[in-house]
Amino acid sequence: MNVTIESSGNLVIAYLYGEIDHHTAVDIRDKIDNAVSYIKPSHLILDFKNVTFMDSSGIGLVMGRY
């Protein structure tokens, strides 16, 4: 999986890495959504520092979490 989730209080940080395309975006989306549904944070940070490639599915991933 191309995401690691950390939480602290009302903050969830999703560290994304590797390639984000239509194959991986579904798994990433599900993991982030599960964490957000469980924790119910007031802030979500998506860290793209270690992403090497992203297609339009990655943009959809971001927009859907907004």
Long-range contacts (C-beta under 8 A, 24 or more apart in sequence): 1-27, 1-28, 1-31, 2-27, 2-28, 3-27, 3-28, 3-31, 3-32, 5-31, 5-32, 5-35, 7-35, 7-39, 7-41, 9-41, 10-41, 10-42, 10-43, 11-41, 11-42, 11-43, 11-44, 11-45, 12-36, 12-39, 12-41, 12-43, 12-44, 12-45, 13-44, 13-45, 13-47, 14-44, 14-45, 14-46, 14-47, 15-47, 15-49, 15-50, 16-46, 16-47, 16-48, 16-50, 16-51, 17-50, 17-51, 17-52, 18-50, 18-51, 18-52, 18-53, 19-51, 19-52, 19-53, 19-54, 20-51, 20-53, 20-54, 20-55, 20-57, 20-58, 20-61, 21-53, 21-54, 21-55, 21-57, 21-58, 22-55, 22-57, 25-57, 25-58, 25-60, 25-61, 28-61, 29-61, 29-64, 29-65, 32-61, 32-65, 33-65, 36-65
